[in-house]
Amino acid sequence: MDASFLTDRIARLKVTIVLYEDAVDALATDGIQSYILDTGQNRQNVTRLDVADLNNVLESLYNRCATMEARLNGSGVLTVRPCW
């Protein structure tokens, strides 16, 4: 993958991360019961019951972003397994 592709994907991931964080924050702090999450590809109505799922998606997005940034910066991502 070339640097321009990774840079573009990282920027898009960061926008998506902000959208998900805004949804979680609104549901957790503003006292609202539902929120429309619009990622540009789809619109999804989420409720307070979906906060755990949104947090799981956020964790996945952060991991994906960190992996792409490591590839962009020349750092390797290691998977370590026990040797026994």
C-alpha positions in Angstrom: 0.0 0.0 0.0 1.3 3.4 -0.8 1.4 6.3 1.6 -1.3 8.4 0.0 -3.8 5.5 0.2 -3.0 4.9 3.9 -3.2 8.6 4.7 -6.6 8.9 3.1 -7.9 5.8 4.9 -6.6 7.1 8.2 -8.3 10.4 7.7 -11.6 8.7 7.0 -11.2 6.4 10.0 -10.6 9.4 12.2 -13.8 11.1 11.0 -15.8 7.9 11.7 -14.2 7.6 15.1 -15.4 11.2 15.9 -18.9 10.3 14.7 -19.1 7.3 17.0 -17.7 9.1 19.9 -20.2 11.9 19.5 -23.0 9.3 19.5 -21.8 7.7 22.7 -21.3 11.0 24.4 -24.7 12.2 23.5 -26.4 9.1 24.7 -24.4 9.0 27.9 -24.5 12.6 29.0 -27.3 14.5 27.4 -30.2 12.5 28.8 -31.5 11.6 25.3 -32.9 8.2 24.5 -32.0 7.9 20.9 -29.5 9.3 18.4 -29.2 9.2 14.6 -25.7 8.1 13.7 -24.9 9.3 10.1 -21.6 8.0 8.8 -22.2 9.2 5.3 -22.7 5.7 4.1 -25.8 4.9 6.2 -28.0 6.4 8.9 -28.6 4.4 12.0 -30.9 5.1 14.9 -29.1 4.1 18.1 -30.4 4.1 21.7 -28.8 3.9 25.1 -29.1 0.1 24.9 -26.6 0.3 22.0 -23.8 2.1 23.9 -21.9 -1.2 24.6 -22.0 -2.1 20.9 -20.9 1.4 19.9 -18.0 1.1 22.3 -17.0 -2.2 20.7 -17.1 -0.6 17.3 -15.0 2.3 18.6 -12.4 -0.1 20.0 -12.2 -1.8 16.6 -11.9 1.5 14.7 -9.1 2.6 17.1 -7.2 -0.7 16.5 -7.6 -0.4 12.8 -6.4 3.2 12.8 -3.3 2.3 15.0 -2.4 -0.6 12.6 -2.7 1.7 9.5 -0.6 4.4 11.2 2.0 1.8 12.1 2.2 0.7 8.5 2.4 4.3 7.3 5.2 5.2 9.7 7.2 2.1 8.9 6.6 0.5 12.3 5.7 -3.2 12.3 2.7 -4.6 14.2 3.8 -7.7 16.0 1.7 -10.7 16.9 3.3 -12.4 19.9 2.6 -16.0 20.7 4.0 -18.2 23.4 6.8 -20.5 22.2 5.6 -23.6 24.0 
